[in-house]
């Protein structure tokens, strides 16, 4: 019996429906699959974007970090290349330090702008010892020596021990409680190049300079005809004026090579830097316990000084007591570097107004070395620019253990009028060693001559102590290089620490080269 129409229609619908099930994916399955595909694409794209950006930022940060390690941090305020690091703004305008220093802890400095969003912390070692702001570096003071030629004295001996004595009273030595760092310079005349070169191995920056003015260009006849034979070194002594050109530092200390620094000179630097803002000196006294810590020779004369541009001591042995405007002692000058001041010195020399009977301008000189450094400095600060410099107490700074009177000293009894033209004057030879900030080995003779100075007289007591201190500093320097604390010399070994074989210059046992790494 054939199927009815109703049955046929049902069978046809069922067959068509079965065919449709074989060919069509349900809509909900399509939605789920498409969503999953989008999720996979999103994950892959996000991973690529994040990892790629991270690599770029990390590479930038790494490059900046490596650059910072290659270069010491630069204090903001200097005119340096744009590629140099930008570091934190300093509180004090006088912070001119240029190089990073080894310290006890590390401080984070600002990132350069191009990597300010980096996750890498760029750090540099900076000294935080005795600084008002833990994030600032200590101001770096320039210490300069001048070499005019190659003489008989062993230049490296004085240079090595002088530098180490400065190192010991700087922020490089935490035990010193000092506030200032240092940088050494050796300014040499072309005639002194050969003996100046070894100082580079000791950590000095070498600067070659000729005399500020050629002798033939000096207009004054008397100065032009006589300056080459004046003092110890003739016109070459004027190379010391090149210290005024070290304008990357707020203060420069110019010293002779036979000088030893025993204590920090922070009080001088503080006063000089603060007085640049008009702070002035105020009420000061000449005692070592002065409120400002600076013992002056004539405090009553210095109270009017508002801006201290120089500190110096005088050599009262160079002129008679009644003579005014006495010599500056040429082995010690603390100065404010300034190209305008340097140019003025050059013009003074070029004009050459040095008179045979009256010295510079008819007012300063003549005396030993008066045509050069020892005369032109007092001419500048006493006559041309009064109230800009301070004369320090020579028993504390630049101590030479000299006789304060014109007569001889016999059995510790002095005689004659005071060289300072005072009724009473201090005998620097009686100063305790603990008071001395810096010593200059002139009358005491050089420490490398191996003179025992062991007589119990005022002329030798302090000299022997100063000599022993010099040899202690040499010993400390050699120990820092990994060498023994004492040498093999047997002459007065406890005093000279094994650095002398016998009395006299030939008995001295010099520091052996090659030198150790500069500290």
LINRA-V756154 format. One line per field, one symbol per residue. psi: psi as a letter, one per 30 degrees, with the letter a starting at -180 (. if undefined). burial: I if it has 24 or more other ideal C-beta (glycine too) atoms within 12 Angstrom, else O. A space follows every 50 residues. Layout:
BEGIN
psi: ???
burial: ???
END
This chain:
BEGIN
psi: kklleeeeeeeeeeeeeeeefffkkkeeeeeeeeeeeeeeeeeeeeeeee eeeeeeeeeeeeeeeeeeefklkkkkfljllfflkkakklfkfgjgkfkl lkaflkkklkklefgfglfkjklkklkgjhkejffllkkkkkkklkjflj afkjefeeeeeeeeeeefglffjfffglfkalkkkjkkkefgeeffeffe ffgkkkjkklkekkeffkekeeeeffefgkaegbfffffffffffigfkf kkjkllfhlkkflkheeeeeeeeeffggeleajllglfgkeggjjleief ffffkejjfkkllljfffllefklilkkkfgjkkljkkeeeeeeeeeeee ehikkeffakggfjaklkgffbefefefeefeeeilgflkkljffekhkf hlkflfllkkhgkllllkffglekkkjfffkkeffkekkjidfflkfgfh kehgkilfffeeeeeeeeeefeeeeeeeefggllflafkfjheeefhggk elkleffkjlkklkllkk.
burial: OOOOOOOOOOOOOOOOOOOOOOOOOOOOOOOOOOOOOOOOOOOOOOOOOO OOOOOOOOOIIOOIIOIIOOOIIIIIIIOOOOOOIIIIOIOIOIIIIIII IIIOOOIOIIIIOOIOOIOOOIOIOIIIIIIOOOIIIIIIIIIIIIIIIO OOIIIIIIIIIIIIIIIIIIIIIOOIOIIIIIIIIIIIIOOIIOIIOIIO OIIIIIIOIIIIIOIOOIOIOIIIOIIOOIIIIIIIIIIIIIIIIIOIII IIIIIIIIIIIIIIIIIIIIIIIIIIOOOOIOOIOIOIOOOIIIIIIIIO OIOOIOIIIIIIIIIIIIIOOOOOIIIIIIIIIIIIIIOOIIOIIIOIII OIIIOOOOIIIOIIIIIIIIIIIIIIIIIIIIIIIOOIIIIIIIIIIIII IIIIIOOOIOOOOIOOOOIIOOOOIIIIIIIOIOIIIIIIIIIIIIIIII IIIOOOOIIOIIIIIIIIIIIIIIIIIIOIIOOOOOIOIOIIOOIIIIII OOOOOOOIIIIOOOIOOII
END
